[in-house]
């Protein structure tokens, strides 16, 4: 139902409000449980929103942290990049995968992360996204590790996962998208 108040049109559509509300740890844990992986999300008293903070909390190498980074290709195609915490994404390489220039491969805004992926930056997990048919690219840098740690849906939540399992459950395709 829409109402007019002070000349401005406001919407009471619960779906549009829900689309802007971040999802959380519960949705990620439920997805992990459905996959029957036996993985439990761990929450910390301090932030794990950056790769460095996450590595310090977990006590692992910086590269073992999985950065889940949302990108928009041509402003319309959402892509999730999973990369090691010690790498940065080369937008030229990413654009080339989709046949576009680097200026057409842009990191999502915080609003797009919530609307498309379902989570705020720093909390984006590799599973349980709001958009179901999402292209997921796993950077080659992740292959260096057997076990990695991914965000669990909140800025203080992480879960351990084998890289081979991460590839399997995300349907991620390996590509070299990190800076050399």
C-alpha positions in Angstrom: 0.0 0.0 0.0 1.3 3.5 -0.9 0.5 6.6 1.0 1.0 10.3 0.3 2.5 12.3 3.1 3.6 15.9 2.7 3.5 15.5 -1.1 6.0 12.6 -1.0 4.9 9.2 -2.0 5.9 6.5 0.5 5.6 2.8 0.0 4.6 0.2 2.6 5.6 -2.7 0.5 7.1 -5.2 2.9 9.2 -6.8 0.1 11.1 -3.6 -0.7 11.8 -3.1 3.0 13.0 -6.7 3.3 15.3 -6.3 0.3 17.1 -3.5 2.1 17.4 -5.4 5.5 20.7 -7.3 5.7 20.5 -11.0 6.2 22.6 -12.5 9.0 24.4 -15.4 10.6 21.2 -17.4 10.9 20.7 -17.6 7.2 24.3 -18.6 6.6 24.2 -21.3 9.3 20.9 -22.6 7.9 22.5 -22.9 4.4 25.5 -24.7 5.8 23.2 -27.1 7.7 21.2 -27.8 4.6 24.4 -28.7 2.9 25.2 -31.2 5.7 28.8 -30.0 6.0 29.0 -30.1 9.8 30.4 -26.6 9.8 29.6 -24.2 12.6 30.0 -20.4 12.3 32.2 -18.9 15.1 31.4 -15.4 16.4 34.0 -13.2 18.0 33.7 -10.3 20.4 35.8 -8.1 18.0 35.3 -7.4 14.3 36.3 -9.7 11.5 35.2 -7.3 8.8 38.6 -6.9 7.3 40.9 -9.7 6.3 43.6 -8.5 8.8 41.0 -8.5 11.6 39.7 -11.9 10.7 43.2 -13.4 10.5 44.1 -12.0 13.9 40.9 -13.4 15.5 41.3 -16.8 13.9 45.0 -17.0 14.3 45.7 -17.9 10.7 47.7 -16.6 7.7 46.2 -13.5 6.0 45.8 -15.4 2.8 43.6 -18.0 4.4 40.8 -15.5 4.9 38.3 -15.6 2.0 37.3 -12.1 0.8 33.8 -12.3 -0.7 33.7 -9.2 -2.9 30.6 -8.2 -4.9 31.1 -6.7 -8.4 28.7 -5.4 -11.0 29.6 -6.1 -14.6 28.1 -3.5 -17.0 26.0 -2.2 -14.1 23.6 -5.1 -14.5 25.3 -8.5 -13.9 26.2 -9.3 -10.3 29.3 -11.4 -9.7 30.8 -12.6 -6.4 34.6 -12.9 -6.3 36.2 -15.1 -3.6 39.8 -14.3 -3.1 42.6 -14.7 -0.6 42.8 -12.0 2.1 46.3 -11.1 1.0 45.2 -10.3 -2.6 43.5 -7.4 -4.4 41.3 -7.7 -7.4 42.6 -6.6 -10.8 39.5 -5.1 -12.5 41.2 -5.4 -15.9 41.4 -9.2 -15.5 37.9 -9.4 -14.1 36.5 -7.3 -17.0 38.3 -9.4 -19.5 36.6 -12.5 -18.2 33.3 -10.9 -19.2 34.5 -9.3 -22.4 34.3 -5.7 -21.0 36.9 -3.1 -20.0 37.9 -2.5 -16.4 35.6 0.5 -16.1 32.6 -1.9 -16.7 33.7 -4.1 -13.8 32.9 -2.2 -10.6 32.8 -3.2 -6.9 29.3 -3.1 -5.6 28.2 -0.2 -3.3 27.2 -1.1 0.2 23.5 -0.7 -0.9 24.0 -3.1 -3.8 25.7 -5.6 -1.5 22.7 -5.7 0.8 20.1 -5.6 -2.0 21.8 -8.2 -4.3 23.9 -10.3 -2.0 21.9 -9.8 1.2 24.8 -8.7 3.5 26.7 -5.6 4.3 30.4 -5.3 3.2 32.6 -7.1 5.7 30.0 -9.8 6.3 29.3 -11.2 2.9 29.5 -15.0 3.0 30.3 -17.3 0.0 26.9 -19.0 0.4 23.2 -18.1 1.2 22.8 -15.0 -1.0 19.6 -13.1 -1.7 20.2 -13.5 -5.4 20.0 -17.2 -6.2 21.6 -17.3 -9.7 24.9 -15.6 -9.0 28.1 -16.1 -10.9 30.9 -16.9 -8.4 34.6 -16.6 -9.4 37.2 -18.1 -7.1 40.6 -16.5 -7.5 43.5 -18.9 -8.2 45.2 -17.6 -5.0 42.9 -19.7 -2.9 44.4 -22.9 -4.2 47.4 -22.4 -2.0 45.5 -23.5 1.1 43.6 -26.6 2.2 41.5 -24.8 4.8 40.3 -21.2 4.6 38.0 -19.0 6.7 35.0 -17.2 5.2 32.6 -14.6 6.5 29.5 -15.9 8.2 27.0 -13.2 7.6 28.0 -10.7 10.3 31.1 -8.5 10.8 32.2 -10.7 13.6 31.4 -14.2 12.3 33.6 -16.7 10.4 33.5 -20.3 9.5 36.3 -22.7 8.4 36.0 -24.6 5.2 38.1 -26.8 3.0 38.9 -25.0 -0.3 37.6 -28.1 -2.3 34.3 -27.9 -0.3 34.0 -24.2 -1.0 34.4 -24.8 -4.7 31.8 -27.6 -4.6 29.1 -25.8 -2.6 29.4 -22.4 -4.3 29.8 -23.7 -7.9 32.7 -21.3 -8.1 34.9 -21.2 -11.2 38.6 -20.7 -10.8 40.2 -17.7 -12.6 43.1 -15.5 -12.1 41.6 -12.1 -11.2 44.2 -10.9 -8.6 46.9 -8.4 -9.2 50.2 -10.0 -10.2 
